[in-house]
């Protein structure tokens, strides 16, 4: 399994970190400039701290990266967290940076794509952009915790949500999404 992960400047870097630590297979990370900033602000981590969990880290400005081409295969593309600006670029087909270009590749090659939106409230424009991408097969997952699981900590809330992402991607999770409710 080859997964490309985009990390934008929206809040929610902890979800991306947990996903990268636990996602099986090859992982390639694309970090935007603001994604690096938010990663440090929210978690105290730098790209170097994430290096052990990924096969390679690319800059969002690196349009020469292999995944900018449809001839380099990957199984899924996950943007965690996904800013509304990135959502708009994807919906508009604007591949001006590596994160949005890989999204264009995922769409044209019919590869699985999941966007973990982390902004609120959503304007009518954002909702229309999400609907447009959803109709193209993109999974839109606002990063919203499941309080009915009664998390005891923020870390548990993040972990529970990453399990939900794994479920949406048909990946095994450590406990199975909502399994404890059965």
C-alpha positions as CSV (number, residue, x, y, z in Angstrom):
1,X,0.0,0.0,0.0
2,X,1.4,3.4,-1.1
3,X,-0.1,6.4,0.6
4,X,0.6,10.0,-0.1
5,X,-0.3,12.4,2.7
6,X,-0.7,16.2,2.3
7,X,-0.5,18.3,5.4
8,X,-1.8,21.8,4.9
9,X,-2.0,24.8,7.3
10,X,-5.5,24.1,8.7
11,X,-5.7,23.2,12.3
12,X,-5.6,19.5,13.2
13,X,-2.0,18.5,12.8
14,X,-2.3,15.9,15.6
15,X,-4.6,13.9,13.4
16,X,-2.0,13.8,10.6
17,X,0.7,12.8,13.0
18,X,-1.3,9.9,14.4
19,X,-2.3,8.8,10.9
20,X,1.4,8.8,9.8
21,X,2.5,6.8,12.8
22,X,-0.1,4.2,12.3
23,X,-0.9,3.9,8.6
24,X,0.5,0.7,7.1
25,X,2.7,0.5,4.1
26,X,4.8,3.1,2.3
27,X,4.0,6.7,3.2
28,X,5.1,9.9,1.5
29,X,4.4,13.3,3.1
30,X,3.9,16.6,1.4
31,X,4.2,19.6,3.8
32,X,3.0,23.1,2.9
33,X,4.8,26.0,4.4
34,X,1.8,26.7,6.7
35,X,1.5,23.0,7.4
36,X,5.0,23.1,8.9
37,X,4.1,26.1,11.0
38,X,0.8,24.6,12.3
39,X,2.5,21.3,12.9
40,X,5.0,23.0,15.3
41,X,2.4,25.3,16.9
42,X,0.0,22.5,17.7
43,X,2.3,19.6,18.4
44,X,5.8,21.0,19.0
45,X,7.0,18.7,16.2
46,X,9.1,19.5,13.1
47,X,9.3,17.7,9.8
48,X,12.4,15.9,11.1
49,X,10.3,14.4,13.9
50,X,8.0,12.9,11.3
51,X,10.8,11.5,9.1
52,X,10.9,8.1,10.9
53,X,7.3,7.5,10.0
54,X,7.5,8.2,6.3
55,X,9.6,7.1,3.3
56,X,10.2,10.6,2.1
57,X,9.0,14.2,2.9
58,X,8.4,16.6,0.0
59,X,8.0,20.3,0.0
60,X,4.8,21.7,-1.4
61,X,6.9,23.7,-3.8
62,X,8.6,20.6,-5.3
63,X,6.7,20.3,-8.6
64,X,9.4,17.9,-9.7
65,X,8.4,15.3,-7.1
66,X,7.5,11.9,-8.5
67,X,3.8,12.0,-7.5
68,X,3.2,15.1,-9.6
69,X,3.0,12.7,-12.5
70,X,0.3,10.2,-13.2
71,X,3.0,7.7,-14.3
72,X,4.1,7.2,-10.7
73,X,1.5,5.1,-9.0
74,X,0.1,5.4,-5.5
75,X,-2.9,3.7,-3.9
76,X,-4.5,6.6,-2.0
77,X,-4.1,10.3,-1.3
78,X,-5.1,11.7,2.1
79,X,-5.0,15.4,3.0
80,X,-4.9,15.8,6.8
81,X,-5.8,18.5,7.7
82,X,-7.3,19.9,4.5
83,X,-7.7,23.7,4.4
84,X,-10.7,25.2,2.6
85,X,-8.2,26.9,0.2
86,X,-6.8,23.4,-0.8
87,X,-10.4,22.2,-1.1
88,X,-11.1,25.1,-3.5
89,X,-7.9,24.4,-5.5
90,X,-8.9,20.8,-5.9
91,X,-12.5,21.5,-6.9
92,X,-11.3,24.1,-9.4
93,X,-8.5,21.9,-10.9
94,X,-5.8,24.4,-9.9
95,X,-2.6,22.4,-9.5
96,X,-0.3,25.3,-8.5
97,X,1.5,23.4,-5.8
98,X,2.4,19.8,-5.1
99,X,-0.5,19.1,-2.7
100,X,-3.1,20.3,-5.3
101,X,-1.2,18.7,-8.2
102,X,-1.2,15.3,-6.6
103,X,-5.0,15.8,-6.0
104,X,-5.3,16.4,-9.8
105,X,-3.4,13.2,-10.4
106,X,-5.5,11.2,-8.0
107,X,-8.7,12.5,-9.7
108,X,-7.6,11.8,-13.2
109,X,-6.2,8.4,-12.4
110,X,-9.2,7.4,-10.3
111,X,-7.2,6.9,-7.1
112,X,-8.8,6.9,-3.7
113,X,-8.7,10.4,-2.1
114,X,-9.8,11.5,1.4
115,X,-9.9,15.1,2.6
116,X,-10.0,15.7,6.3
117,X,-11.5,19.2,6.4
118,X,-10.8,21.2,9.5
119,X,-12.4,24.5,9.3
120,X,-15.8,25.8,10.5
121,X,-18.3,27.1,9.7
122,X,-18.4,26.1,6.1
123,X,-19.6,28.7,3.5
124,X,-21.9,27.8,0.6
125,X,-18.8,28.0,-1.6
126,X,-16.9,25.4,0.6
127,X,-20.0,23.2,0.6
128,X,-20.3,23.4,-3.2
129,X,-16.6,22.6,-3.6
130,X,-17.0,19.6,-1.2
131,X,-20.1,18.4,-3.1
132,X,-18.3,18.7,-6.4
133,X,-15.4,16.5,-5.2
134,X,-17.7,14.1,-3.4
135,X,-19.5,13.5,-6.7
136,X,-16.1,12.6,-8.2
137,X,-15.6,9.9,-5.6
138,X,-13.5,11.9,-3.1
139,X,-14.3,11.1,0.6
140,X,-14.9,14.3,2.5
141,X,-14.4,13.8,6.3
142,X,-14.6,16.9,8.5
143,X,-12.3,16.3,11.4
144,X,-15.0,16.0,14.1
145,X,-14.6,13.8,17.2
146,X,-17.0,11.1,18.2
147,X,-18.1,12.1,21.7
148,X,-20.2,9.0,22.1
149,X,-17.0,7.0,22.4
150,X,-16.4,9.0,25.6
151,X,-12.8,9.8,25.1
152,X,-10.8,10.4,28.2
153,X,-8.2,12.6,26.5
154,X,-7.5,14.6,23.4
155,X,-5.0,11.9,22.3
156,X,-7.8,9.3,22.6
157,X,-10.1,11.5,20.6
158,X,-7.5,11.9,17.9
159,X,-6.8,8.1,17.9
160,X,-10.5,7.3,17.7
161,X,-10.9,9.6,14.7
162,X,-7.9,8.2,12.9
163,X,-9.6,4.8,13.3
164,X,-12.6,6.3,11.6
165,X,-10.3,7.4,8.7
166,X,-8.8,4.0,8.5
167,X,-12.3,2.5,8.3
168,X,-13.2,4.9,5.4
169,X,-10.0,3.9,3.6
170,X,-10.7,0.2,4.2
171,X,-7.6,-0.1,6.3
172,X,-7.3,-2.2,9.5
173,X,-7.6,-0.1,12.7
174,X,-6.3,-0.9,16.2
175,X,-9.8,-1.4,17.6
176,X,-12.2,-1.0,14.8
177,X,-14.4,2.0,14.5
178,X,-17.2,1.8,17.0
179,X,-16.6,-1.9,17.7
180,X,-16.8,-1.3,21.4
181,X,-20.5,-0.2,21.0
182,X,-21.6,-3.7,19.8
